[in-house]
Amino acid sequence: MTEETKETKEEAKKSNLIAPQEPVDPEITVEQVQAQLNYAQKIINVLQTKVNDANGVIVQLEARLLMAEEDKAGILKQLEYAGITPQ
């Protein structure tokens, strides 16, 4: 291993260490952070409601599709008995 490779690896190790960082805005208050968290939670709740509603619609559509396929199979069977072959 070359001397340059050793130095590069040592520098990489140093840069991977987690150093304490200053807050982005030291003027921000706990109340402001709490307000932002509350807002984010409300957005999450609304999105979850929308996802649940969409899933309900999907379930209903799947049930309708299954019923339509069953109806189609019954109609085709009736046509077969009548001697009609659909194309």
PDB file of N, CA, C and O in Angstrom:
ATOM      1  N   MET A   1       0.860  -1.172   0.000  1.00  0.00           N
ATOM      2  CA  MET A   1       0.000   0.000   0.000  1.00  0.00           C
ATOM      3  C   MET A   1       0.905   1.234   0.000  1.00  0.00           C
ATOM      4  O   MET A   1       1.870   1.311   0.761  1.00  0.00           O
ATOM      5  N   THR A   2       0.585   2.175  -0.848  1.00  0.00           N
ATOM      6  CA  THR A   2       1.416   3.363  -0.959  1.00  0.00           C
ATOM      7  C   THR A   2       1.116   4.332   0.161  1.00  0.00           C
ATOM      8  O   THR A   2       0.083   4.244   0.824  1.00  0.00           O
ATOM      9  N   GLU A   3       2.035   5.255   0.359  1.00  0.00           N
ATOM     10  CA  GLU A   3       1.870   6.275   1.395  1.00  0.00           C
ATOM     11  C   GLU A   3       0.661   7.157   1.099  1.00  0.00           C
ATOM     12  O   GLU A   3      -0.060   7.570   2.007  1.00  0.00           O
ATOM     13  N   GLU A   4       0.451   7.440  -0.201  1.00  0.00           N
ATOM     14  CA  GLU A   4      -0.682   8.293  -0.606  1.00  0.00           C
ATOM     15  C   GLU A   4      -2.010   7.609  -0.292  1.00  0.00           C
ATOM     16  O   GLU A   4      -2.955   8.265   0.144  1.00  0.00           O
ATOM     17  N   THR A   5      -2.088   6.308  -0.509  1.00  0.00           N
ATOM     18  CA  THR A   5      -3.315   5.559  -0.233  1.00  0.00           C
ATOM     19  C   THR A   5      -3.616   5.564   1.264  1.00  0.00           C
ATOM     20  O   THR A   5      -4.771   5.709   1.666  1.00  0.00           O
ATOM     21  N   LYS A   6      -2.583   5.406   2.087  1.00  0.00           N
ATOM     22  CA  LYS A   6      -2.772   5.433   3.535  1.00  0.00           C
ATOM     23  C   LYS A   6      -3.312   6.785   3.985  1.00  0.00           C
ATOM     24  O   LYS A   6      -4.225   6.855   4.808  1.00  0.00           O
ATOM     25  N   GLU A   7      -2.745   7.850   3.445  1.00  0.00           N
ATOM     26  CA  GLU A   7      -3.196   9.191   3.807  1.00  0.00           C
ATOM     27  C   GLU A   7      -4.644   9.418   3.380  1.00  0.00           C
ATOM     28  O   GLU A   7      -5.429  10.010   4.121  1.00  0.00           O
ATOM     29  N   THR A   8      -4.995   8.946   2.185  1.00  0.00           N
ATOM     30  CA  THR A   8      -6.353   9.111   1.681  1.00  0.00           C
ATOM     31  C   THR A   8      -7.350   8.375   2.584  1.00  0.00           C
ATOM     32  O   THR A   8      -8.419   8.900   2.894  1.00  0.00           O
ATOM     33  N   LYS A   9      -6.991   7.160   3.003  1.00  0.00           N
ATOM     34  CA  LYS A   9      -7.880   6.395   3.880  1.00  0.00           C
ATOM     35  C   LYS A   9      -8.034   7.078   5.239  1.00  0.00           C
ATOM     36  O   LYS A   9      -9.129   7.109   5.801  1.00  0.00           O
ATOM     37  N   GLU A  10      -6.946   7.620   5.758  1.00  0.00           N
ATOM     38  CA  GLU A  10      -7.011   8.313   7.041  1.00  0.00           C
ATOM     39  C   GLU A  10      -7.887   9.564   6.947  1.00  0.00           C
ATOM     40  O   GLU A  10      -8.653   9.863   7.863  1.00  0.00           O
ATOM     41  N   GLU A  11      -7.769  10.290   5.838  1.00  0.00           N
ATOM     42  CA  GLU A  11      -8.602  11.473   5.641  1.00  0.00           C
ATOM     43  C   GLU A  11     -10.075  11.086   5.530  1.00  0.00           C
ATOM     44  O   GLU A  11     -10.946  11.777   6.058  1.00  0.00           O
ATOM     45  N   ALA A  12     -10.347   9.981   4.843  1.00  0.00           N
ATOM     46  CA  ALA A  12     -11.728   9.520   4.707  1.00  0.00           C
ATOM     47  C   ALA A  12     -12.307   9.155   6.070  1.00  0.00           C
ATOM     48  O   ALA A  12     -13.466   9.455   6.357  1.00  0.00           O
ATOM     49  N   LYS A  13     -11.497   8.505   6.910  1.00  0.00           N
ATOM     50  CA  LYS A  13     -11.972   8.149   8.244  1.00  0.00           C
ATOM     51  C   LYS A  13     -12.299   9.397   9.054  1.00  0.00           C
ATOM     52  O   LYS A  13     -13.315   9.448   9.746  1.00  0.00           O
ATOM     53  N   LYS A  14     -11.436  10.398   8.963  1.00  0.00           N
ATOM     54  CA  LYS A  14     -11.653  11.635   9.704  1.00  0.00           C
ATOM     55  C   LYS A  14     -12.921  12.345   9.242  1.00  0.00           C
ATOM     56  O   LYS A  14     -13.664  12.890  10.058  1.00  0.00           O
ATOM     57  N   SER A  15     -13.168  12.340   7.926  1.00  0.00           N
ATOM     58  CA  SER A  15     -14.345  13.046   7.410  1.00  0.00           C
ATOM     59  C   SER A  15     -15.637  12.315   7.751  1.00  0.00           C
ATOM     60  O   SER A  15     -16.707  12.924   7.737  1.00  0.00           O
ATOM     61  N   ASN A  16     -15.560  11.013   8.059  1.00  0.00           N
ATOM     62  CA  ASN A  16     -16.752  10.239   8.405  1.00  0.00           C
ATOM     63  C   ASN A  16     -17.157  10.403   9.857  1.00  0.00           C
ATOM     64  O   ASN A  16     -18.258  10.007  10.237  1.00  0.00           O
ATOM     65  N   LEU A  17     -16.286  10.981  10.680  1.00  0.00           N
ATOM     66  CA  LEU A  17     -16.628  11.189  12.078  1.00  0.00           C
ATOM     67  C   LEU A  17     -17.755  12.206  12.181  1.00  0.00           C
ATOM     68  O   LEU A  17     -17.794  13.189  11.441  1.00  0.00           O
ATOM     69  N   ILE A  18     -18.656  11.956  13.098  1.00  0.00           N
ATOM     70  CA  ILE A  18     -19.778  12.871  13.283  1.00  0.00           C
ATOM     71  C   ILE A  18     -19.332  13.976  14.231  1.00  0.00           C
ATOM     72  O   ILE A  18     -18.974  13.733  15.384  1.00  0.00           O
ATOM     73  N   ALA A  19     -19.363  15.161  13.722  1.00  0.00           N
ATOM     74  CA  ALA A  19     -18.978  16.310  14.531  1.00  0.00           C
ATOM     75  C   ALA A  19     -20.226  17.056  14.940  1.00  0.00           C
ATOM     76  O   ALA A  19     -21.173  17.152  14.158  1.00  0.00           O
ATOM     77  N   PRO A  20     -20.249  17.588  16.153  1.00  0.00           N
ATOM     78  CA  PRO A  20     -21.410  18.376  16.548  1.00  0.00           C
ATOM     79  C   PRO A  20     -21.554  19.576  15.619  1.00  0.00           C
ATOM     80  O   PRO A  20     -20.579  20.252  15.292  1.00  0.00           O
ATOM     81  N   GLN A  21     -22.783  19.819  15.207  1.00  0.00           N
ATOM     82  CA  GLN A  21     -23.035  20.926  14.295  1.00  0.00           C
ATOM     83  C   GLN A  21     -23.906  21.959  14.985  1.00  0.00           C
ATOM     84  O   GLN A  21     -24.743  21.646  15.831  1.00  0.00           O
ATOM     85  N   GLU A  22     -23.680  23.175  14.597  1.00  0.00           N
ATOM     86  CA  GLU A  22     -24.499  24.264  15.109  1.00  0.00           C
ATOM     87  C   GLU A  22     -25.877  24.183  14.465  1.00  0.00           C
ATOM     88  O   GLU A  22     -25.993  23.751  13.318  1.00  0.00           O
ATOM     89  N   PRO A  23     -26.926  24.589  15.180  1.00  0.00           N
ATOM     90  CA  PRO A  23     -28.248  24.624  14.549  1.00  0.00           C
ATOM     91  C   PRO A  23     -28.234  25.584  13.369  1.00  0.00           C
ATOM     92  O   PRO A  23     -27.478  26.555  13.343  1.00  0.00           O
ATOM     93  N   VAL A  24     -29.076  25.293  12.406  1.00  0.00           N
ATOM     94  CA  VAL A  24     -29.142  26.128  11.213  1.00  0.00           C
ATOM     95  C   VAL A  24     -29.518  27.548  11.583  1.00  0.00           C
ATOM     96  O   VAL A  24     -28.918  28.504  11.091  1.00  0.00           O
ATOM     97  N   ASP A  25     -30.502  27.686  12.442  1.00  0.00           N
ATOM     98  CA  ASP A  25     -30.947  29.017  12.857  1.00  0.00           C
ATOM     99  C   ASP A  25     -30.972  29.062  14.382  1.00  0.00           C
ATOM    100  O   ASP A  25     -31.894  28.523  14.994  1.00  0.00           O
ATOM    101  N   PRO A  26     -29.977  29.694  15.008  1.00  0.00           N
ATOM    102  CA  PRO A  26     -29.947  29.704  16.473  1.00  0.00           C
ATOM    103  C   PRO A  26     -31.085  30.514  17.092  1.00  0.00           C
ATOM    104  O   PRO A  26     -31.310  30.437  18.299  1.00  0.00           O
ATOM    105  N   GLU A  27     -31.799  31.281  16.285  1.00  0.00           N
ATOM    106  CA  GLU A  27     -32.893  32.109  16.805  1.00  0.00           C
ATOM    107  C   GLU A  27     -34.212  31.336  16.930  1.00  0.00           C
ATOM    108  O   GLU A  27     -35.162  31.839  17.531  1.00  0.00           O
ATOM    109  N   ILE A  28     -34.282  30.132  16.374  1.00  0.00           N
ATOM    110  CA  ILE A  28     -35.535  29.369  16.386  1.00  0.00           C
ATOM    111  C   ILE A  28     -35.835  28.912  17.813  1.00  0.00           C
ATOM    112  O   ILE A  28     -34.935  28.527  18.559  1.00  0.00           O
ATOM    113  N   THR A  29     -37.101  28.963  18.172  1.00  0.00           N
ATOM    114  CA  THR A  29     -37.495  28.615  19.538  1.00  0.00           C
ATOM    115  C   THR A  29     -38.110  27.226  19.575  1.00  0.00           C
ATOM    116  O   THR A  29     -38.479  26.659  18.546  1.00  0.00           O
ATOM    117  N   VAL A  30     -38.209  26.702  20.762  1.00  0.00           N
ATOM    118  CA  VAL A  30     -38.838  25.391  20.958  1.00  0.00           C
ATOM    119  C   VAL A  30     -40.291  25.454  20.486  1.00  0.00           C
ATOM    120  O   VAL A  30     -40.800  24.497  19.902  1.00  0.00           O
ATOM    121  N   GLU A  31     -40.949  26.567  20.738  1.00  0.00           N
ATOM    122  CA  GLU A  31     -42.344  26.711  20.324  1.00  0.00           C
ATOM    123  C   GLU A  31     -42.477  26.663  18.803  1.00  0.00           C
ATOM    124  O   GLU A  31     -43.426  26.082  18.276  1.00  0.00           O
ATOM    125  N   GLN A  32     -41.520  27.280  18.100  1.00  0.00           N
ATOM    126  CA  GLN A  32     -41.567  27.261  16.639  1.00  0.00           C
ATOM    127  C   GLN A  32     -41.358  25.846  16.104  1.00  0.00           C
ATOM    128  O   GLN A  32     -42.028  25.423  15.162  1.00  0.00           O
ATOM    129  N   VAL A  33     -40.437  25.131  16.705  1.00  0.00           N
ATOM    130  CA  VAL A  33     -40.204  23.744  16.297  1.00  0.00           C
ATOM    131  C   VAL A  33     -41.447  22.909  16.583  1.00  0.00           C
ATOM    132  O   VAL A  33     -41.850  22.089  15.759  1.00  0.00           O
ATOM    133  N   GLN A  34     -42.051  23.115  17.740  1.00  0.00           N
ATOM    134  CA  GLN A  34     -43.261  22.369  18.086  1.00  0.00           C
ATOM    135  C   GLN A  34     -44.388  22.677  17.106  1.00  0.00           C
ATOM    136  O   GLN A  34     -45.131  21.779  16.710  1.00  0.00           O
ATOM    137  N   ALA A  35     -44.519  23.945  16.715  1.00  0.00           N
ATOM    138  CA  ALA A  35     -45.553  24.324  15.745  1.00  0.00           C
ATOM    139  C   ALA A  35     -45.299  23.646  14.404  1.00  0.00           C
ATOM    140  O   ALA A  35     -46.239  23.193  13.750  1.00  0.00           O
ATOM    141  N   GLN A  36     -44.049  23.575  13.996  1.00  0.00           N
ATOM    142  CA  GLN A  36     -43.721  22.911  12.732  1.00  0.00           C
ATOM    143  C   GLN A  36     -44.016  21.418  12.810  1.00  0.00           C
ATOM    144  O   GLN A  36     -44.518  20.827  11.854  1.00  0.00           O
ATOM    145  N   LEU A  37     -43.703  20.813  13.950  1.00  0.00           N
ATOM    146  CA  LEU A  37     -44.000  19.389  14.131  1.00  0.00           C
ATOM    147  C   LEU A  37     -45.504  19.131  14.128  1.00  0.00           C
ATOM    148  O   LEU A  37     -45.967  18.149  13.549  1.00  0.00           O
ATOM    149  N   ASN A  38     -46.260  20.004  14.770  1.00  0.00           N
ATOM    150  CA  ASN A  38     -47.722  19.859  14.775  1.00  0.00           C
ATOM    151  C   ASN A  38     -48.282  19.962  13.361  1.00  0.00           C
ATOM    152  O   ASN A  38     -49.160  19.191  12.973  1.00  0.00           O
ATOM    153  N   TYR A  39     -47.766  20.920  12.594  1.00  0.00           N
ATOM    154  CA  TYR A  39     -48.205  21.099  11.204  1.00  0.00           C
ATOM    155  C   TYR A  39     -47.872  19.852  10.373  1.00  0.00           C
ATOM    156  O   TYR A  39     -48.699  19.370   9.600  1.00  0.00           O
ATOM    157  N   ALA A  40     -46.659  19.345  10.546  1.00  0.00           N
ATOM    158  CA  ALA A  40     -46.257  18.141   9.811  1.00  0.00           C
ATOM    159  C   ALA A  40     -47.151  16.965  10.195  1.00  0.00           C
ATOM    160  O   ALA A  40     -47.525  16.167   9.335  1.00  0.00           O
ATOM    161  N   GLN A  41     -47.497  16.849  11.471  1.00  0.00           N
ATOM    162  CA  GLN A  41     -48.362  15.751  11.906  1.00  0.00           C
ATOM    163  C   GLN A  41     -49.757  15.870  11.298  1.00  0.00           C
ATOM    164  O   GLN A  41     -50.359  14.864  10.922  1.00  0.00           O
ATOM    165  N   LYS A  42     -50.269  17.090  11.202  1.00  0.00           N
ATOM    166  CA  LYS A  42     -51.581  17.284  10.569  1.00  0.00           C
ATOM    167  C   LYS A  42     -51.534  16.880   9.097  1.00  0.00           C
ATOM    168  O   LYS A  42     -52.469  16.260   8.589  1.00  0.00           O
ATOM    169  N   ILE A  43     -50.449  17.232   8.415  1.00  0.00           N
ATOM    170  CA  ILE A  43     -50.302  16.840   7.011  1.00  0.00           C
ATOM    171  C   ILE A  43     -50.270  15.318   6.897  1.00  0.00           C
ATOM    172  O   ILE A  43     -50.914  14.742   6.020  1.00  0.00           O
ATOM    173  N   ILE A  44     -49.527  14.678   7.774  1.00  0.00           N
ATOM    174  CA  ILE A  44     -49.453  13.211   7.760  1.00  0.00           C
ATOM    175  C   ILE A  44     -50.834  12.607   7.991  1.00  0.00           C
ATOM    176  O   ILE A  44     -51.208  11.645   7.320  1.00  0.00           O
ATOM    177  N   ASN A  45     -51.588  13.157   8.925  1.00  0.00           N
ATOM    178  CA  ASN A  45     -52.932  12.641   9.208  1.00  0.00           C
ATOM    179  C   ASN A  45     -53.850  12.791   8.002  1.00  0.00           C
ATOM    180  O   ASN A  45     -54.606  11.877   7.673  1.00  0.00           O
ATOM    181  N   VAL A  46     -53.783  13.950   7.343  1.00  0.00           N
ATOM    182  CA  VAL A  46     -54.617  14.168   6.160  1.00  0.00           C
ATOM    183  C   VAL A  46     -54.227  13.195   5.054  1.00  0.00           C
ATOM    184  O   VAL A  46     -55.092  12.602   4.411  1.00  0.00           O
ATOM    185  N   LEU A  47     -52.926  13.032   4.832  1.00  0.00           N
ATOM    186  CA  LEU A  47     -52.466  12.104   3.796  1.00  0.00           C
ATOM    187  C   LEU A  47     -52.888  10.673   4.110  1.00  0.00           C
ATOM    188  O   LEU A  47     -53.280   9.933   3.208  1.00  0.00           O
ATOM    189  N   GLN A  48     -52.813  10.280   5.371  1.00  0.00           N
ATOM    190  CA  GLN A  48     -53.224   8.931   5.753  1.00  0.00           C
ATOM    191  C   GLN A  48     -54.713   8.728   5.498  1.00  0.00           C
ATOM    192  O   GLN A  48     -55.128   7.662   5.042  1.00  0.00           O
ATOM    193  N   THR A  49     -55.515   9.743   5.790  1.00  0.00           N
ATOM    194  CA  THR A  49     -56.948   9.661   5.521  1.00  0.00           C
ATOM    195  C   THR A  49     -57.195   9.485   4.026  1.00  0.00           C
ATOM    196  O   THR A  49     -58.017   8.665   3.616  1.00  0.00           O
ATOM    197  N   LYS A  50     -56.475  10.265   3.216  1.00  0.00           N
ATOM    198  CA  LYS A  50     -56.636  10.167   1.758  1.00  0.00           C
ATOM    199  C   LYS A  50     -56.246   8.777   1.263  1.00  0.00           C
ATOM    200  O   LYS A  50     -56.927   8.210   0.408  1.00  0.00           O
ATOM    201  N   VAL A  51     -55.162   8.227   1.791  1.00  0.00           N
ATOM    202  CA  VAL A  51     -54.726   6.881   1.390  1.00  0.00           C
ATOM    203  C   VAL A  51     -55.778   5.846   1.781  1.00  0.00           C
ATOM    204  O   VAL A  51     -56.100   4.954   0.996  1.00  0.00           O
ATOM    205  N   ASN A  52     -56.310   5.967   2.990  1.00  0.00           N
ATOM    206  CA  ASN A  52     -57.346   5.029   3.433  1.00  0.00           C
ATOM    207  C   ASN A  52     -58.589   5.113   2.552  1.00  0.00           C
ATOM    208  O   ASN A  52     -59.168   4.088   2.192  1.00  0.00           O
ATOM    209  N   ASP A  53     -59.002   6.344   2.203  1.00  0.00           N
ATOM    210  CA  ASP A  53     -60.156   6.522   1.323  1.00  0.00           C
ATOM    211  C   ASP A  53     -59.899   5.895  -0.045  1.00  0.00           C
ATOM    212  O   ASP A  53     -60.763   5.212  -0.596  1.00  0.00           O
ATOM    213  N   ALA A  54     -58.713   6.132  -0.585  1.00  0.00           N
ATOM    214  CA  ALA A  54     -58.367   5.577  -1.893  1.00  0.00           C
ATOM    215  C   ALA A  54     -58.357   4.051  -1.845  1.00  0.00           C
ATOM    216  O   ALA A  54     -58.814   3.396  -2.781  1.00  0.00           O
ATOM    217  N   ASN A  55     -57.840   3.491  -0.766  1.00  0.00           N
ATOM    218  CA  ASN A  55     -57.834   2.033  -0.634  1.00  0.00           C
ATOM    219  C   ASN A  55     -59.258   1.485  -0.572  1.00  0.00           C
ATOM    220  O   ASN A  55     -59.534   0.420  -1.125  1.00  0.00           O
ATOM    221  N   GLY A  56     -60.154   2.194   0.089  1.00  0.00           N
ATOM    222  CA  GLY A  56     -61.552   1.764   0.129  1.00  0.00           C
ATOM    223  C   GLY A  56     -62.170   1.744  -1.255  1.00  0.00           C
ATOM    224  O   GLY A  56     -62.901   0.814  -1.597  1.00  0.00           O
ATOM    225  N   VAL A  57     -61.885   2.759  -2.053  1.00  0.00           N
ATOM    226  CA  VAL A  57     -62.400   2.813  -3.428  1.00  0.00           C
ATOM    227  C   VAL A  57     -61.826   1.657  -4.242  1.00  0.00           C
ATOM    228  O   VAL A  57     -62.546   1.020  -5.012  1.00  0.00           O
ATOM    229  N   ILE A  58     -60.539   1.385  -4.074  1.00  0.00           N
ATOM    230  CA  ILE A  58     -59.905   0.286  -4.811  1.00  0.00           C
ATOM    231  C   ILE A  58     -60.555  -1.044  -4.469  1.00  0.00           C
ATOM    232  O   ILE A  58     -60.796  -1.864  -5.355  1.00  0.00           O
ATOM    233  N   VAL A  59     -60.838  -1.263  -3.198  1.00  0.00           N
ATOM    234  CA  VAL A  59     -61.477  -2.512  -2.771  1.00  0.00           C
ATOM    235  C   VAL A  59     -62.866  -2.639  -3.400  1.00  0.00           C
ATOM    236  O   VAL A  59     -63.242  -3.710  -3.877  1.00  0.00           O
ATOM    237  N   GLN A  60     -63.622  -1.543  -3.399  1.00  0.00           N
ATOM    238  CA  GLN A  60     -64.953  -1.586  -4.007  1.00  0.00           C
ATOM    239  C   GLN A  60     -64.875  -1.867  -5.505  1.00  0.00           C
ATOM    240  O   GLN A  60     -65.680  -2.635  -6.032  1.00  0.00           O
ATOM    241  N   LEU A  61     -63.920  -1.257  -6.192  1.00  0.00           N
ATOM    242  CA  LEU A  61     -63.767  -1.492  -7.630  1.00  0.00           C
ATOM    243  C   LEU A  61     -63.360  -2.937  -7.922  1.00  0.00           C
ATOM    244  O   LEU A  61     -63.835  -3.537  -8.886  1.00  0.00           O
ATOM    245  N   GLU A  62     -62.484  -3.488  -7.092  1.00  0.00           N
ATOM    246  CA  GLU A  62     -62.099  -4.888  -7.276  1.00  0.00           C
ATOM    247  C   GLU A  62     -63.292  -5.816  -7.088  1.00  0.00           C
ATOM    248  O   GLU A  62     -63.447  -6.788  -7.827  1.00  0.00           O
ATOM    249  N   ALA A  63     -64.135  -5.519  -6.101  1.00  0.00           N
ATOM    250  CA  ALA A  63     -65.320  -6.340  -5.869  1.00  0.00           C
ATOM    251  C   ALA A  63     -66.268  -6.249  -7.064  1.00  0.00           C
ATOM    252  O   ALA A  63     -66.817  -7.262  -7.496  1.00  0.00           O
ATOM    253  N   ARG A  64     -66.462  -5.039  -7.601  1.00  0.00           N
ATOM    254  CA  ARG A  64     -67.326  -4.881  -8.781  1.00  0.00           C
ATOM    255  C   ARG A  64     -66.766  -5.643  -9.977  1.00  0.00           C
ATOM    256  O   ARG A  64     -67.517  -6.262 -10.732  1.00  0.00           O
ATOM    257  N   LEU A  65     -65.441  -5.598 -10.147  1.00  0.00           N
ATOM    258  CA  LEU A  65     -64.813  -6.309 -11.257  1.00  0.00           C
ATOM    259  C   LEU A  65     -65.038  -7.816 -11.129  1.00  0.00           C
ATOM    260  O   LEU A  65     -65.357  -8.484 -12.112  1.00  0.00           O
ATOM    261  N   LEU A  66     -64.874  -8.346  -9.924  1.00  0.00           N
ATOM    262  CA  LEU A  66     -65.106  -9.774  -9.711  1.00  0.00           C
ATOM    263  C   LEU A  66     -66.556 -10.150 -10.016  1.00  0.00           C
ATOM    264  O   LEU A  66     -66.825 -11.182 -10.631  1.00  0.00           O
ATOM    265  N   MET A  67     -67.479  -9.304  -9.580  1.00  0.00           N
ATOM    266  CA  MET A  67     -68.898  -9.586  -9.852  1.00  0.00           C
ATOM    267  C   MET A  67     -69.172  -9.531 -11.357  1.00  0.00           C
ATOM    268  O   MET A  67     -69.922 -10.356 -11.879  1.00  0.00           O
ATOM    269  N   ALA A  68     -68.571  -8.571 -12.050  1.00  0.00           N
ATOM    270  CA  ALA A  68     -68.771  -8.459 -13.491  1.00  0.00           C
ATOM    271  C   ALA A  68     -68.203  -9.684 -14.216  1.00  0.00           C
ATOM    272  O   ALA A  68     -68.803 -10.186 -15.166  1.00  0.00           O
ATOM    273  N   GLU A  69     -67.049 -10.153 -13.757  1.00  0.00           N
ATOM    274  CA  GLU A  69     -66.465 -11.352 -14.371  1.00  0.00           C
ATOM    275  C   GLU A  69     -67.350 -12.575 -14.137  1.00  0.00           C
ATOM    276  O   GLU A  69     -67.502 -13.416 -15.023  1.00  0.00           O
ATOM    277  N   GLU A  70     -67.933 -12.669 -12.940  1.00  0.00           N
ATOM    278  CA  GLU A  70     -68.848 -13.780 -12.663  1.00  0.00           C
ATOM    279  C   GLU A  70     -70.091 -13.679 -13.544  1.00  0.00           C
ATOM    280  O   GLU A  70     -70.557 -14.685 -14.079  1.00  0.00           O
ATOM    281  N   ASP A  71     -70.627 -12.469 -13.696  1.00  0.00           N
ATOM    282  CA  ASP A  71     -71.795 -12.266 -14.568  1.00  0.00           C
ATOM    283  C   ASP A  71     -71.463 -12.646 -16.006  1.00  0.00           C
ATOM    284  O   ASP A  71     -72.258 -13.293 -16.687  1.00  0.00           O
ATOM    285  N   LYS A  72     -70.281 -12.236 -16.459  1.00  0.00           N
ATOM    286  CA  LYS A  72     -69.858 -12.549 -17.824  1.00  0.00           C
ATOM    287  C   LYS A  72     -69.797 -14.061 -18.025  1.00  0.00           C
ATOM    288  O   LYS A  72     -70.267 -14.576 -19.039  1.00  0.00           O
ATOM    289  N   ALA A  73     -69.214 -14.774 -17.053  1.00  0.00           N
ATOM    290  CA  ALA A  73     -69.114 -16.228 -17.162  1.00  0.00           C
ATOM    291  C   ALA A  73     -70.505 -16.857 -17.226  1.00  0.00           C
ATOM    292  O   ALA A  73     -70.730 -17.797 -17.988  1.00  0.00           O
ATOM    293  N   GLY A  74     -71.447 -16.329 -16.414  1.00  0.00           N
ATOM    294  CA  GLY A  74     -72.816 -16.853 -16.439  1.00  0.00           C
ATOM    295  C   GLY A  74     -73.498 -16.593 -17.778  1.00  0.00           C
ATOM    296  O   GLY A  74     -74.198 -17.462 -18.297  1.00  0.00           O
ATOM    297  N   ILE A  75     -73.300 -15.410 -18.333  1.00  0.00           N
ATOM    298  CA  ILE A  75     -73.914 -15.066 -19.623  1.00  0.00           C
ATOM    299  C   ILE A  75     -73.333 -15.948 -20.725  1.00  0.00           C
ATOM    300  O   ILE A  75     -74.068 -16.440 -21.581  1.00  0.00           O
ATOM    301  N   LEU A  76     -72.014 -16.148 -20.705  1.00  0.00           N
ATOM    302  CA  LEU A  76     -71.393 -16.997 -21.720  1.00  0.00           C
ATOM    303  C   LEU A  76     -71.900 -18.427 -21.631  1.00  0.00           C
ATOM    304  O   LEU A  76     -72.080 -19.094 -22.650  1.00  0.00           O
ATOM    305  N   LYS A  77     -72.128 -18.891 -20.414  1.00  0.00           N
ATOM    306  CA  LYS A  77     -72.647 -20.245 -20.235  1.00  0.00           C
ATOM    307  C   LYS A  77     -74.075 -20.347 -20.793  1.00  0.00           C
ATOM    308  O   LYS A  77     -74.426 -21.342 -21.427  1.00  0.00           O
ATOM    309  N   GLN A  78     -74.895 -19.316 -20.556  1.00  0.00           N
ATOM    310  CA  GLN A  78     -76.260 -19.306 -21.092  1.00  0.00           C
ATOM    311  C   GLN A  78     -76.233 -19.284 -22.615  1.00  0.00           C
ATOM    312  O   GLN A  78     -77.029 -19.965 -23.261  1.00  0.00           O
ATOM    313  N   LEU A  79     -75.320 -18.504 -23.192  1.00  0.00           N
ATOM    314  CA  LEU A  79     -75.206 -18.463 -24.648  1.00  0.00           C
ATOM    315  C   LEU A  79     -74.780 -19.814 -25.204  1.00  0.00           C
ATOM    316  O   LEU A  79     -75.235 -20.235 -26.267  1.00  0.00           O
ATOM    317  N   GLU A  80     -73.911 -20.478 -24.477  1.00  0.00           N
ATOM    318  CA  GLU A  80     -73.450 -21.800 -24.907  1.00  0.00           C
ATOM    319  C   GLU A  80     -74.615 -22.786 -24.952  1.00  0.00           C
ATOM    320  O   GLU A  80     -74.732 -23.577 -25.888  1.00  0.00           O
ATOM    321  N   TYR A  81     -75.487 -22.733 -23.920  1.00  0.00           N
ATOM    322  CA  TYR A  81     -76.657 -23.602 -23.888  1.00  0.00           C
ATOM    323  C   TYR A  81     -77.589 -23.297 -25.052  1.00  0.00           C
ATOM    324  O   TYR A  81     -78.239 -24.199 -25.580  1.00  0.00           O
ATOM    325  N   ALA A  82     -77.659 -22.036 -25.452  1.00  0.00           N
ATOM    326  CA  ALA A  82     -78.545 -21.627 -26.547  1.00  0.00           C
ATOM    327  C   ALA A  82     -77.907 -21.903 -27.904  1.00  0.00           C
ATOM    328  O   ALA A  82     -78.536 -21.693 -28.941  1.00  0.00           O
ATOM    329  N   GLY A  83     -76.654 -22.375 -27.901  1.00  0.00           N
ATOM    330  CA  GLY A  83     -75.997 -22.695 -29.165  1.00  0.00           C
ATOM    331  C   GLY A  83     -75.355 -21.483 -29.844  1.00  0.00           C
ATOM    332  O   GLY A  83     -75.042 -21.531 -31.033  1.00  0.00           O
ATOM    333  N   ILE A  84     -75.162 -20.408 -29.098  1.00  0.00           N
ATOM    334  CA  ILE A  84     -74.551 -19.198 -29.662  1.00  0.00           C
ATOM    335  C   ILE A  84     -73.092 -19.170 -29.200  1.00  0.00           C
ATOM    336  O   ILE A  84     -72.794 -19.315 -28.015  1.00  0.00           O
ATOM    337  N   THR A  85     -72.202 -18.981 -30.158  1.00  0.00           N
ATOM    338  CA  THR A  85     -70.777 -18.897 -29.823  1.00  0.00           C
ATOM    339  C   THR A  85     -70.319 -17.462 -30.020  1.00  0.00           C
ATOM    340  O   THR A  85     -70.264 -16.985 -31.154  1.00  0.00           O
ATOM    341  N   PRO A  86     -69.989 -16.765 -28.941  1.00  0.00           N
ATOM    342  CA  PRO A  86     -69.543 -15.391 -29.078  1.00  0.00           C
ATOM    343  C   PRO A  86     -68.154 -15.330 -29.727  1.00  0.00           C
ATOM    344  O   PRO A  86     -67.332 -16.234 -29.580  1.00  0.00           O
ATOM    345  N   GLN A  87     -67.932 -14.245 -30.440  1.00  0.00           N
ATOM    346  CA  GLN A  87     -66.637 -14.111 -31.130  1.00  0.00           C
ATOM    347  C   GLN A  87     -65.780 -13.078 -30.490  1.00  0.00           C
ATOM    348  O   GLN A  87     -64.660 -12.838 -30.943  1.00  0.00           O
TER     349      GLN A  87
END
